[in-house]
Amino acid sequence: MADEITLLDFWPSPFGMRVRLALTLKGIDYIYKEENLQQKSDLLLKSNPIHKKIPTMIHNGNPISESLIMVQYIDETWPKSSSLLPSDPYGRSQSRFWADYVDKKVYDCGRRTCFAKSPEEGDAAVKELLECLKVVECELGEKLYFGGENLGYVDVALVPFYSWFYAYESFGGLSIRDECPKIVAWAKRCLENESVAKSLPDQQKIYEFVVTMRKKFGVE
Ligand SMILES: N[C@@H](CCC(=O)N[C@@H](CS)C(=O)NCC(=O)O)C(=O)O
């Protein structure tokens, strides 16, 4: 039986981008369903009854939640093409640590940078965002990718946020290029990969999405 994969997603989501990217890197065909998060589909509510969030992936009728868990599932289910996680347990533990760091720190500071309700909140978010990006930049060191010579799990976890960089810079009044040049160079290197370029929306489009959301939330 051919695999049937449906991805419930919302285009600006960095979490959704991770899953789109992992599937594309592995060459897996899937059905993409855009969700309206104000009016979630019955399929989403049924498939992810705990969090009710996108992305949610359904593989041959089995739902899977949480983007990093989905990326690991994709890596384990289709191991034939190159693996995203290292083969040794210690290497895997380190990759999972950094992907978790991205989830807990980078996402949150980025969100607060775009949607800060006061200049003080914005300044604190920008300060924290730069600290986090410098930490991941230090972890990258002189490597081409977080995965070493090839794109790996941490690259997949982090690179979607590059689509949000212009929005962070515009609303946070910072230059990531000046502050973290190695991270910007790494992201551009990732974008040379066809699967990455195909899976990530344009920075300008994300910026316009953030403008709309700020108006909606009354953040001006
Ligand atoms: N930890 C989750 C985060 C997913 C998430 O926050 N999704 C947001 C969109 S970016 C969502 O579905 N929000 C709708 C809601 O919370 O009702 C993951 O990695 O998949």
The ligand as an SDF file (V2000), in Angstrom:
LIG
                    3D

 20 19  0  0  0  0  0  0  0  0999 V2000
    5.0870   22.8400   19.8760 N   0  0  0  0  0  0  0  0  0  0  0  0
    4.2280   22.8650   18.7230 C   0  0  0  0  0  0  0  0  0  0  0  0
    3.8140   24.2860   18.4310 C   0  0  0  0  0  0  0  0  0  0  0  0
    2.7300   24.3840   17.3720 C   0  0  0  0  0  0  0  0  0  0  0  0
    2.0460   25.7400   17.3820 C   0  0  0  0  0  0  0  0  0  0  0  0
    2.2810   26.5860   18.2690 O   0  0  0  0  0  0  0  0  0  0  0  0
    1.1740   25.9470   16.4040 N   0  0  0  0  0  0  0  0  0  0  0  0
    0.3990   27.1880   16.3500 C   0  0  0  0  0  0  0  0  0  0  0  0
    0.6020   27.8960   15.0080 C   0  0  0  0  0  0  0  0  0  0  0  0
    2.2760   28.4080   14.7790 S   0  0  0  0  0  0  0  0  0  0  0  0
   -1.0860   26.8620   16.4410 C   0  0  0  0  0  0  0  0  0  0  0  0
   -1.5590   25.8570   15.9600 O   0  0  0  0  0  0  0  0  0  0  0  0
   -1.8380   27.7730   17.0580 N   0  0  0  0  0  0  0  0  0  0  0  0
   -3.2740   27.6610   17.1520 C   0  0  0  0  0  0  0  0  0  0  0  0
   -3.7480   27.5760   18.5640 C   0  0  0  0  0  0  0  0  0  0  0  0
   -2.9200   27.5670   19.4870 O   0  0  0  0  0  0  0  0  0  0  0  0
   -4.9520   27.5170   18.7450 O   0  0  0  0  0  0  0  0  0  0  0  0
    4.9580   22.2150   17.5410 C   0  0  0  0  0  0  0  0  0  0  0  0
    6.1910   22.1930   17.5550 O   0  0  0  0  0  0  0  0  0  0  0  0
    4.2880   21.6850   16.6410 O   0  0  0  0  0  0  0  0  0  0  0  0
  1  2  1  0
  2  3  1  0
  2 18  1  0
  3  4  1  0
  4  5  1  0
  5  6  2  0
  5  7  1  0
  7  8  1  0
  8  9  1  0
  8 11  1  0
  9 10  1  0
 11 12  2  0
 11 13  1  0
 13 14  1  0
 14 15  1  0
 15 16  2  0
 15 17  1  0
 18 19  2  0
 18 20  1  0
M  END
$$$$
